[in-house]
């Protein structure tokens, strides 16, 4: 069954998010003060780890084997979000 899942992200250089294999990233936005990632998933697929990286504007980045998801503003900060390719 295909559905949309939401994943809360933390601020930090790198984090692992477990999501069903083949998950398609849709968008990243701030909801109730938290950065959230929405993905279209096939919920019966086995979970796999994906690396999510969050970089602030002006900070060094490393994005090899990662795809850009989007940019969000939270308070006075601007964050740029990347996710590992499967």
C-alpha positions as a Markdown table, in Angstrom:
| # | Residue | x | y | z |
|---|---|---|---|---|
| 1 | Unk | 0.0 | 0.0 | 0.0 |
| 2 | Unk | 1.4 | 3.4 | -1.0 |
| 3 | Unk | 1.0 | 6.1 | 1.6 |
| 4 | Unk | 2.8 | 9.3 | 2.8 |
| 5 | Unk | 4.9 | 9.2 | 6.0 |
| 6 | Unk | 6.3 | 12.1 | 8.0 |
| 7 | Unk | 9.7 | 12.0 | 9.6 |
| 8 | Unk | 10.8 | 14.6 | 12.2 |
| 9 | Unk | 14.4 | 15.7 | 11.6 |
| 10 | Unk | 16.9 | 17.1 | 14.2 |
| 11 | Unk | 19.4 | 19.8 | 13.6 |
| 12 | Unk | 22.8 | 18.2 | 13.1 |
| 13 | Unk | 25.3 | 17.4 | 10.4 |
| 14 | Unk | 24.0 | 13.8 | 9.9 |
| 15 | Unk | 21.3 | 11.5 | 11.1 |
| 16 | Unk | 19.9 | 8.1 | 10.0 |
| 17 | Unk | 16.3 | 7.8 | 9.1 |
| 18 | Unk | 14.8 | 4.4 | 8.6 |
| 19 | Unk | 12.1 | 4.3 | 5.9 |
| 20 | Unk | 10.6 | 1.7 | 3.6 |
| 21 | Unk | 12.9 | 0.7 | 0.7 |
| 22 | Unk | 12.1 | 2.8 | -2.4 |
| 23 | Unk | 10.7 | 5.8 | -0.4 |
| 24 | Unk | 10.3 | 8.8 | -2.6 |
| 25 | Unk | 11.0 | 12.2 | -0.9 |
| 26 | Unk | 8.3 | 14.7 | -1.5 |
| 27 | Unk | 9.2 | 17.8 | 0.6 |
| 28 | Unk | 10.7 | 19.2 | 3.7 |
| 29 | Unk | 9.0 | 22.0 | 5.8 |
| 30 | Unk | 8.8 | 23.3 | 9.3 |
| 31 | Unk | 5.7 | 22.1 | 11.2 |
| 32 | Unk | 5.1 | 23.3 | 14.7 |
| 33 | Unk | 8.7 | 24.5 | 15.0 |
| 34 | Unk | 10.2 | 21.2 | 13.9 |
| 35 | Unk | 11.8 | 20.3 | 10.6 |
| 36 | Unk | 9.8 | 17.5 | 9.0 |
| 37 | Unk | 10.4 | 15.4 | 5.9 |
| 38 | Unk | 7.5 | 13.8 | 4.0 |
| 39 | Unk | 8.0 | 10.7 | 1.8 |
| 40 | Unk | 5.8 | 8.6 | -0.4 |
| 41 | Unk | 6.3 | 5.0 | 0.7 |
| 42 | Unk | 5.2 | 1.5 | 0.0 |
| 43 | Unk | 4.5 | 0.6 | 3.7 |
| 44 | Unk | 5.1 | -3.2 | 3.2 |
| 45 | Unk | 8.7 | -2.7 | 1.9 |
| 46 | Unk | 11.4 | -3.5 | 4.4 |
| 47 | Unk | 12.9 | -0.5 | 6.2 |
| 48 | Unk | 16.3 | 0.7 | 5.1 |
| 49 | Unk | 18.6 | 3.4 | 6.6 |
| 50 | Unk | 18.9 | 6.7 | 4.7 |
| 51 | Unk | 21.4 | 9.4 | 5.8 |
| 52 | Unk | 19.9 | 12.9 | 6.1 |
| 53 | Unk | 22.3 | 15.9 | 6.3 |
| 54 | Unk | 21.3 | 19.3 | 7.5 |
| 55 | Unk | 23.5 | 22.3 | 6.7 |
| 56 | Unk | 23.2 | 25.9 | 7.8 |
| 57 | Unk | 23.8 | 28.7 | 5.3 |
| 58 | Unk | 27.5 | 29.5 | 5.2 |
| 59 | Unk | 28.6 | 26.2 | 6.7 |
| 60 | Unk | 30.9 | 23.8 | 4.9 |
| 61 | Unk | 28.9 | 20.9 | 3.2 |
| 62 | Unk | 29.7 | 17.5 | 1.9 |
| 63 | Unk | 27.0 | 16.0 | -0.3 |
| 64 | Unk | 28.6 | 13.2 | -2.3 |
| 65 | Unk | 26.0 | 10.5 | -3.0 |
| 66 | Unk | 23.3 | 12.7 | -1.6 |
| 67 | Unk | 20.4 | 14.6 | -3.3 |
| 68 | Unk | 19.1 | 18.0 | -2.3 |
| 69 | Unk | 15.6 | 17.9 | -0.8 |
| 70 | Unk | 14.9 | 21.5 | 0.0 |
| 71 | Unk | 15.6 | 24.5 | 2.2 |
| 72 | Unk | 13.6 | 25.6 | 5.3 |
| 73 | Unk | 13.6 | 28.6 | 7.6 |
| 74 | Unk | 13.4 | 28.1 | 11.3 |
| 75 | Unk | 13.5 | 31.1 | 13.5 |
| 76 | Unk | 16.5 | 33.1 | 12.3 |
| 77 | Unk | 18.2 | 30.1 | 10.7 |
| 78 | Unk | 18.1 | 28.7 | 7.2 |
| 79 | Unk | 18.7 | 25.0 | 6.8 |
| 80 | Unk | 19.5 | 23.0 | 3.6 |
| 81 | Unk | 18.5 | 19.4 | 3.6 |
| 82 | Unk | 20.1 | 16.5 | 1.6 |
| 83 | Unk | 19.3 | 12.8 | 1.7 |
| 84 | Unk | 21.4 | 9.8 | 0.7 |
| 85 | Unk | 20.7 | 8.1 | -2.6 |
| 86 | Unk | 19.5 | 4.5 | -2.4 |
